Amino acid sequence: MVLLVGGTGPLGGRIARELLSRGVKVRALCRAGSGHAMLRRMGAEIVMGDLKDRASLSSACAGADIVITTANSVRRGGDDTVEAVDVNGTRALIDSAREAGVDRFVYTSVWGASMESPIALVRAKAESEAHLKASGLTWTVLAPNAFMESWPGVVVGAPAVAGREVVIVGEGRRRHAFVAEHDVAQFAVAAVTNDAARDRHLAIGGPDAVTWLDVVRTYEEALSRPIPVRHVAPGEAVPGVPPEVLPLLAAYDTFDSDFDTRALATEFGIASTPLAAWVRASVATMRSRVPRV
Ligand SMILES: NC(=O)c1ccc[n+]([C@@H]2O[C@H](COP(=O)([O-])OP(=O)(O)OC[C@H]3O[C@@H](n4cnc5c(N)ncnc54)[C@H](OP(=O)(O)O)[C@@H]3O)[C@@H](O)[C@H]2O)c1
């Protein structure tokens, strides 16, 4: 049985669906007040808990063979801070899993996690990776690059489909191998079902390393029209991007993440989603949601 923490988020929800459809039993640790009806409908067992409540983690881990966490504090606020959730909460979950005799722990980090990062969340990811690797548990670290849904879809897709200008931080010439959430979920399934994922750090990117300007061109092709673009300085507001993730967006203008994960995808039998295919599907979905008058 897999204990899943973060199942009410988009990536966690996909992982739950993929595992349940393969007949894997899933127990989802959810917080009071989170929308877990869909998880229950899909067949997951729901247990109440919180990464800030150590006792709830111990009881949730009891009887689990594998723990997967996709949880993070981004966009939560209040007492769900990076320190409380991403550092202390993840540490408590790893320790609870070890004490409960869990066989394997799958941690969702981020590509390039480092204690030297200026971003607190990215430092917390590095700290959690280190704690897990030293825990004695069999581990898999999923280290995905930026998701297509969270970045191209929000920064370019949403305004472009709505006919508004797109705001790009900096020159938009850095190259990033954006990855589809679907592909990350496939790697999470592999971490559960494929022994080749044991004690592995999986750097997961998409098949194409593209600049923000390439992303705009890809949407122009999908929409068959030009998209106006405005450039702003790092840290300036970008429509649709919550203020708490602006530092992450600004950071993407300071480095390239153009690593090649084709060999890894082939090893795990995963067909990586190209950006153009993802954009076409996403545009079709967004258009279908626009009310016709
Ligand atoms: N988006 C990207 O581009 C990107 C790139 C690389 C890595 N990642 C990583 O991928 C993972 C999944 O992302 P996502 O977009 O699915 O996440 P998300 O939408 O931010 O969802 C966060 C999940 O964490 C849970 N959570 C937050 N605080 C919690 C707490 N105190 N106790 C228990 N659960 C708590 C939330 O539960 P509630 O619903 O109850 O709040 C929710 O299920 C994250 O770890 C993220 O850092 C994302």
The ligand as a Gaussian input file, in Angstrom:
#p B3LYP/6-31G(d) Opt

LIG

0 1
 N        5.216000      23.321000     -10.329000
 C        6.463000      23.156000     -10.744000
 O        6.900000      23.728000     -11.757000
 C        7.377000      22.242000      -9.986000
 C        8.665000      22.004000     -10.476000
 C        9.483000      21.122000      -9.788000
 C        9.041000      20.508000      -8.636000
 N        7.778000      20.782000      -8.178000
 C        7.315000      20.097000      -6.983000
 O        6.296000      19.190000      -7.355000
 C        5.438000      18.961000      -6.235000
 C        3.950000      18.938000      -6.595000
 O        3.503000      20.101000      -7.043000
 P        1.957000      20.420000      -7.080000
 O        1.867000      21.520000      -8.093000
 O        1.088000      19.244000      -7.212000
 O        1.790000      20.961000      -5.603000
 P        0.703000      21.956000      -4.993000
 O       -0.381000      22.260000      -5.951000
 O        1.461000      23.094000      -4.414000
 O        0.048000      21.034000      -3.858000
 C        0.618000      20.983000      -2.619000
 C        0.092000      19.772000      -1.862000
 O        0.780000      19.766000      -0.616000
 C       -0.187000      19.652000       0.397000
 N        0.246000      20.310000       1.629000
 C        0.660000      21.592000       1.787000
 N        0.930000      21.818000       3.087000
 C        0.685000      20.653000       3.743000
 C        0.756000      20.252000       5.098000
 N        1.121000      21.106000       6.066000
 N        0.437000      18.980000       5.428000
 C        0.034000      18.112000       4.469000
 N       -0.075000      18.431000       3.155000
 C        0.249000      19.694000       2.810000
 C       -1.412000      20.338000      -0.143000
 O       -2.547000      19.971000       0.612000
 P       -3.777000      20.982000       0.816000
 O       -4.613000      20.821000      -0.408000
 O       -4.430000      20.489000       2.036000
 O       -3.232000      22.359000       0.982000
 C       -1.401000      19.813000      -1.576000
 O       -1.930000      18.510000      -1.640000
 C        5.819000      19.986000      -5.184000
 O        6.596000      19.345000      -4.205000
 C        6.658000      20.989000      -5.964000
 O        7.616000      21.642000      -5.148000
 C        6.937000      21.616000      -8.844000

